[in-house]
Amino acid sequence: MKMKRLLLIILTILLLNCVTTAKNDRNVIHYLPEKKENTLTGEFKAKRKPPRELKLTSILYELAIASEPENFAKQHDIFLSNGRVRVFIFFNPASSSSEREKIFENYKIAIEKKSNDLLRALLPINTLIPISQEPIIWSIRLPDRPIKQ
């Protein structure tokens, strides 16, 4: 009986050690949302992912819902100009020119470059979520940036 208790205690200690080690081990994959510190308030918050129906990348969704988008953009090195963010907008190839023109007008898009179904544009931050709900939009993302070495 004492031997069983001793083995149970040893097993419990070993299991507890494995659990606490896994939390701190960088090689262990964690499936909980990653937390990051808000440098303005010192609070930690989980990274937010956009709802599936929105066609925004996570970083653009966070920018759209940020209480201070200018500070968020500065912290994440996102180009802003007069409250507009530079994005790539991918359209449904089956969409018509008139449908696209209507989107340009409704969302006050400043077109920089256009090629077939791809558009590089400056888009008001407050229109990121509404435009991502348009059926002819396939996705919206930030332009790629060169890698700093």
Backbone bond lengths (Angstrom), bond angles and torsions (degrees), N, CA, C in turn:
res aa  C-N    CA-C-N  psi(-1)  N-CA   C-N-CA  omega(-1)  CA-C   N-CA-C  phi
1 M - - - 1.455 - - 1.519 110.77 -
2 K 1.350 117.07 -45.08 1.463 120.66 179.52 1.515 110.30 -65.58
3 M 1.322 116.81 -34.02 1.458 120.80 -179.53 1.533 110.57 -66.49
4 K 1.330 116.60 -39.85 1.462 120.73 178.48 1.528 110.86 -64.70
5 R 1.319 116.61 -42.23 1.466 120.06 177.43 1.514 111.28 -62.43
6 L 1.315 116.21 -43.87 1.460 121.01 179.75 1.526 110.38 -61.64
7 L 1.321 117.38 -44.33 1.463 120.71 178.11 1.533 111.26 -64.09
8 L 1.328 116.51 -39.82 1.461 120.96 177.41 1.522 111.62 -63.09
9 I 1.308 117.71 -42.20 1.463 121.66 178.24 1.523 110.53 -65.13
10 I 1.311 117.59 -44.27 1.472 121.28 179.52 1.527 110.20 -63.40
11 L 1.323 116.74 -44.25 1.460 120.80 178.84 1.524 111.59 -62.06
12 T 1.315 117.57 -41.57 1.467 122.35 177.93 1.522 111.06 -62.10
13 I 1.308 116.49 -44.75 1.472 120.33 179.19 1.523 110.31 -62.34
14 L 1.336 117.27 -43.76 1.463 120.35 179.80 1.531 110.92 -63.60
15 L 1.317 117.31 -42.68 1.461 120.19 179.20 1.515 112.12 -65.12
16 L 1.320 117.42 -42.27 1.465 120.40 177.86 1.516 111.09 -62.47
17 N 1.302 117.58 -39.36 1.459 121.64 178.60 1.527 110.53 -63.95
18 C 1.341 117.54 -40.19 1.465 121.13 178.69 1.524 110.73 -63.72
19 V 1.315 117.10 -41.66 1.462 121.03 -179.15 1.523 110.71 -65.06
20 T 1.317 118.05 -46.29 1.461 119.82 -178.72 1.517 110.78 -70.94
21 T 1.323 118.84 -31.77 1.459 121.37 177.44 1.522 110.07 -68.41
22 A 1.329 117.23 -40.54 1.462 120.93 -179.11 1.524 111.37 -62.62
23 K 1.319 118.20 -33.57 1.463 120.87 178.90 1.513 111.65 -62.79
24 N 1.316 116.78 -37.83 1.456 121.31 -175.37 1.519 113.33 -96.13
25 D 1.324 118.12 -7.78 1.455 121.99 -177.14 1.521 109.72 -79.62
26 R 1.318 117.82 124.77 1.461 121.71 -179.03 1.522 112.22 -73.53
27 N 1.326 117.32 -16.60 1.459 120.95 -179.31 1.528 112.52 -84.31
28 V 1.322 117.45 -11.18 1.454 121.92 -179.70 1.524 108.55 -90.51
29 I 1.321 116.13 130.80 1.461 121.10 -179.56 1.520 108.59 -81.39
30 H 1.314 116.20 129.82 1.459 121.98 178.09 1.517 108.17 -107.45
31 Y 1.304 116.43 134.23 1.453 120.83 -177.67 1.516 113.09 -99.41
32 L 1.304 117.80 1.48 1.450 120.39 175.81 1.517 109.03 -77.85
33 P 1.322 119.18 154.08 1.469 120.48 179.12 1.522 110.64 -58.75
34 E 1.308 114.48 139.77 1.455 119.60 178.65 1.521 109.18 -71.48
35 K 1.316 116.30 136.37 1.456 119.65 179.32 1.514 109.01 -102.23
36 K 1.304 114.94 145.60 1.457 119.15 176.08 1.513 108.49 -136.68
37 E 1.318 114.78 156.00 1.452 119.36 -176.21 1.519 110.28 -88.51
38 N 1.313 116.06 135.14 1.447 121.75 172.29 1.529 105.68 -83.18
39 T 1.325 116.90 112.05 1.454 120.18 -174.39 1.524 112.90 -67.36
40 L 1.323 117.27 -20.01 1.459 119.45 179.91 1.527 111.48 -77.03
41 T 1.337 116.20 -41.41 1.463 119.54 -175.92 1.516 112.98 -106.15
42 G 1.337 117.85 -15.26 1.453 120.91 -177.53 1.518 112.23 79.69
43 E 1.335 117.69 5.50 1.455 121.29 -179.78 1.525 109.82 -90.17
44 F 1.337 115.31 156.25 1.445 120.92 175.37 1.516 108.52 -100.51
45 K 1.334 115.78 142.62 1.456 119.48 175.82 1.521 108.63 -141.77
46 A 1.320 116.00 152.55 1.459 121.18 179.18 1.523 109.13 -76.87
47 K 1.350 116.14 145.11 1.461 118.97 174.87 1.514 108.03 -64.32
48 R 1.301 116.08 139.59 1.454 120.42 -177.30 1.513 109.85 -103.09
49 K 1.312 115.80 136.48 1.458 121.13 175.61 1.520 108.13 -105.20
50 P 1.334 116.38 144.77 1.460 118.35 -179.99 1.529 110.76 -69.53
51 P 1.315 117.02 151.82 1.467 119.11 173.14 1.530 109.63 -58.79
52 R 1.306 117.13 153.06 1.472 121.29 -174.59 1.527 113.39 -59.58
53 E 1.330 117.00 -31.18 1.463 118.57 -177.47 1.527 112.61 -72.26
54 L 1.318 117.73 -16.71 1.463 120.63 176.94 1.521 108.61 -86.54
55 K 1.302 115.67 143.08 1.460 120.37 -175.99 1.527 111.06 -106.42
56 L 1.333 115.41 39.41 1.464 122.08 -179.39 1.521 110.14 -105.07
57 T 1.324 115.94 150.57 1.457 118.83 169.86 1.523 107.83 -71.92
58 S 1.317 116.55 161.57 1.470 121.31 -177.05 1.525 112.00 -57.99
59 I 1.324 116.99 -42.34 1.462 120.26 -176.17 1.536 110.36 -66.61
60 L 1.330 118.02 -36.97 1.464 120.23 177.63 1.526 110.80 -70.00
61 Y 1.310 117.03 -36.13 1.466 120.01 176.57 1.523 110.18 -63.80
62 E 1.335 116.65 -44.11 1.467 120.01 177.90 1.525 110.93 -62.06
63 L 1.330 116.90 -39.37 1.467 120.68 176.67 1.533 110.28 -62.44
64 A 1.321 116.61 -43.29 1.469 121.04 -177.44 1.525 112.38 -64.23
65 I 1.325 117.80 -33.68 1.467 120.26 -177.33 1.524 112.77 -99.39
66 A 1.332 117.00 -0.45 1.465 120.41 -179.03 1.525 110.76 -64.36
67 S 1.336 115.88 140.75 1.458 119.60 178.20 1.531 110.71 -70.71
68 E 1.325 116.67 -30.66 1.465 121.54 176.69 1.533 108.50 -128.28
69 P 1.341 117.34 83.19 1.466 120.68 -174.63 1.526 114.22 -59.41
70 E 1.330 117.70 -33.70 1.461 119.67 -179.80 1.529 110.97 -63.67
71 N 1.328 116.86 -44.13 1.469 120.64 177.87 1.514 110.81 -66.04
72 F 1.330 116.84 -41.63 1.462 120.66 178.62 1.530 110.10 -60.32
73 A 1.321 116.64 -45.57 1.465 121.05 180.00 1.524 110.86 -62.45
74 K 1.317 116.85 -41.39 1.464 120.67 179.24 1.528 110.70 -63.66
75 Q 1.332 117.00 -43.26 1.469 121.39 -179.73 1.521 112.17 -64.29
76 H 1.336 117.31 -30.69 1.460 121.37 -175.81 1.524 113.34 -107.57
77 D 1.326 115.80 12.75 1.459 121.90 176.60 1.539 111.89 54.85
78 I 1.328 115.10 48.57 1.465 121.74 178.50 1.519 108.01 -102.98
79 F 1.327 116.93 131.40 1.459 121.44 -178.54 1.520 110.17 -70.69
80 L 1.323 115.74 126.43 1.467 122.74 174.33 1.521 108.55 -128.70
81 S 1.317 115.49 144.55 1.455 121.28 175.12 1.523 107.73 -144.72
82 N 1.322 116.81 113.35 1.471 122.77 179.91 1.533 112.71 51.99
83 G 1.323 116.22 46.87 1.459 120.86 178.22 1.518 114.67 75.60
84 R 1.331 116.72 13.27 1.467 121.50 179.83 1.519 109.33 -116.68
85 V 1.313 115.46 143.93 1.463 121.75 179.49 1.534 108.58 -111.61
86 R 1.334 115.88 141.58 1.469 120.76 178.15 1.528 108.25 -82.74
87 V 1.334 116.15 126.04 1.462 121.59 -177.20 1.528 110.87 -139.08
88 F 1.335 114.47 162.82 1.458 122.11 166.84 1.518 106.59 -102.94
89 I 1.320 116.56 130.20 1.459 122.15 177.51 1.527 107.41 -115.73
90 F 1.331 115.45 124.50 1.457 121.68 178.26 1.527 108.43 -103.75
91 F 1.339 115.79 122.48 1.459 121.71 -179.25 1.525 111.18 -96.38
92 N 1.320 115.44 155.17 1.455 121.58 171.83 1.529 106.61 -63.76
93 P 1.342 118.62 125.75 1.465 120.21 -178.72 1.528 113.70 -59.62
94 A 1.325 117.91 -23.15 1.469 121.04 -179.78 1.529 112.69 -82.00
95 S 1.336 117.67 -6.93 1.465 119.90 -178.74 1.524 110.74 -72.75
96 S 1.331 114.65 149.39 1.468 120.41 -177.29 1.534 111.04 -88.06
97 S 1.311 115.02 163.64 1.468 120.70 177.50 1.522 111.15 -62.35
98 S 1.327 116.94 -38.38 1.470 119.99 -179.44 1.533 111.13 -66.45
99 E 1.327 117.43 -37.23 1.472 120.42 177.07 1.528 110.01 -63.73
100 R 1.309 115.48 -41.91 1.473 119.97 179.91 1.525 111.06 -66.79
101 E 1.310 117.22 -42.80 1.467 121.23 178.51 1.527 111.05 -59.49
102 K 1.319 115.70 -39.39 1.458 120.65 178.54 1.534 110.15 -62.29
103 I 1.331 116.92 -40.76 1.470 121.47 177.07 1.527 109.90 -62.99
104 F 1.342 117.12 -44.53 1.467 121.14 179.97 1.523 110.79 -57.02
105 E 1.310 116.50 -44.60 1.465 121.31 -178.58 1.532 112.20 -71.28
106 N 1.328 116.21 -48.38 1.470 120.60 -176.21 1.526 113.48 -61.43
107 Y 1.324 116.78 -34.53 1.465 120.36 -175.47 1.527 113.11 -106.84
108 K 1.322 116.52 10.67 1.472 122.26 176.30 1.535 111.50 50.21
109 I 1.332 114.50 53.40 1.460 121.60 -178.53 1.522 109.49 -83.14
110 A 1.334 116.22 128.70 1.465 121.46 173.86 1.532 107.02 -96.05
111 I 1.314 116.16 104.29 1.462 121.70 -175.74 1.521 109.77 -75.54
112 E 1.328 116.12 129.83 1.466 121.69 175.81 1.523 110.38 -101.12
113 K 1.332 115.77 -48.03 1.469 120.79 178.26 1.514 108.83 -145.28
114 K 1.334 114.60 149.43 1.458 119.97 -177.42 1.521 108.56 -138.24
115 S 1.345 115.83 136.81 1.452 120.24 177.44 1.523 109.21 -152.92
116 N 1.315 117.29 113.13 1.467 123.29 -178.53 1.525 111.34 47.16
117 D 1.340 116.46 -107.15 1.466 120.83 -175.15 1.526 112.95 -102.18
118 L 1.314 116.55 10.02 1.466 121.90 -177.79 1.520 109.84 -117.77
119 L 1.329 114.39 141.10 1.461 120.09 -178.54 1.528 108.33 -137.44
120 R 1.323 117.05 131.68 1.464 120.23 168.80 1.519 105.90 -103.74
121 A 1.344 114.62 127.06 1.464 117.84 -172.24 1.512 111.30 -151.38
122 L 1.327 114.24 164.46 1.460 121.73 170.39 1.520 106.69 -101.49
123 L 1.321 114.89 124.99 1.455 121.86 -173.01 1.519 109.43 -124.44
124 P 1.339 118.72 132.33 1.473 119.55 176.55 1.534 110.34 -57.55
125 I 1.329 116.38 135.54 1.466 121.38 -177.04 1.523 111.24 -56.23
126 N 1.330 116.89 -40.35 1.468 119.67 -176.36 1.528 113.54 -70.70
127 T 1.336 118.10 -4.80 1.465 120.06 177.58 1.530 112.61 -104.36
128 L 1.330 118.07 1.44 1.468 120.47 -177.67 1.528 112.30 -58.66
129 I 1.317 116.97 -48.47 1.468 119.57 -177.86 1.529 111.50 -69.98
130 P 1.338 119.34 -48.31 1.475 117.84 -179.97 1.532 113.74 -60.52
131 I 1.330 117.66 -41.29 1.473 118.72 -178.70 1.531 111.18 -68.43
132 S 1.328 116.30 -30.26 1.465 118.65 -179.83 1.525 112.09 -70.82
133 Q 1.317 117.24 -12.44 1.465 121.33 178.23 1.526 112.26 -91.33
134 E 1.312 117.44 -4.66 1.466 121.28 179.49 1.530 109.69 -69.49
135 P 1.334 117.69 135.31 1.468 120.16 -176.79 1.529 114.46 -65.52
136 I 1.333 118.81 -26.46 1.471 118.74 -178.07 1.531 112.68 -85.05
137 I 1.328 117.44 -4.33 1.463 121.57 177.42 1.522 108.24 -90.49
138 W 1.327 116.25 128.11 1.470 119.66 176.91 1.511 111.37 -92.15
139 S 1.332 117.55 -42.57 1.468 119.86 177.86 1.523 110.84 -163.52
140 I 1.333 114.02 158.35 1.469 121.66 177.28 1.521 106.64 -134.07
141 R 1.319 116.13 128.93 1.461 119.74 179.61 1.518 110.36 -147.13
142 L 1.337 114.76 166.59 1.461 120.42 176.63 1.526 109.43 -76.52
143 P 1.332 117.59 151.25 1.472 119.71 173.48 1.524 109.27 -65.08
144 D 1.310 115.99 151.39 1.463 120.17 176.17 1.514 109.16 -67.77
145 R 1.329 115.33 149.31 1.464 121.11 177.53 1.517 109.08 -114.33
146 P 1.309 117.31 148.95 1.460 118.99 176.94 1.530 110.11 -64.02
147 I 1.297 115.13 148.55 1.467 120.52 178.60 1.512 109.28 -79.49
148 K 1.345 116.29 129.45 1.465 121.08 178.64 1.524 108.37 -86.18
149 Q 1.323 114.89 132.74 1.473 118.16 -179.28 1.497 111.65 -115.34
